[in-house]
Structure formats: structure tokens, C-alpha cells
Amino acid sequence: IDKIMDVADDLAFKALVDGKSIKVRGLGTLEVAEHKERHYKLPDGTEGTAPAGKHIRFVESRKIKEALNS
């Protein structure tokens, strides 16, 4: 089972790095999202720029969203 899970992890990792999404049946979808560079200012007055980049976003399925909010 560990070997099977290792292969599944490798496949999921490669798919996300390649910009593909992963659907987890009944739960939702993991997808790559890009964000633009943006300026920020902290409450203590510190300012800076957050660089553009990519992150993983989880979009929950309608079924789980309804179950959580009922």
C-alpha cells in the first residue's frame, strides 16, 4: 500500500507542477492559481511588495459545501 501511495503522490505532484488540476471525488478539486505582484503595508508601517507566483487552491464540491452549511 505504501508503494501505491508513493506513486499516487508522485503523480499528483507532477500534475500540479505541470499546471493540471486534481479532482478528489466527493471532496473537490486542487488547482494551480496564479497571483499578481502586489504592494502591502503592515499595521506597524512596514511596506513591501509580495512577488507574483503560484499557489494551490482547493475548490470544494457542492456536495461537501452543502453538508458543511446545513
Secondary structure, 3 states (H helix, E strand, C coil): CHHHHHHHHHHHHHHHHCCCCEEECCCEEEEEEEECCEEEECCCCCEEEECCEEEEEEEECHHHHHHHCC
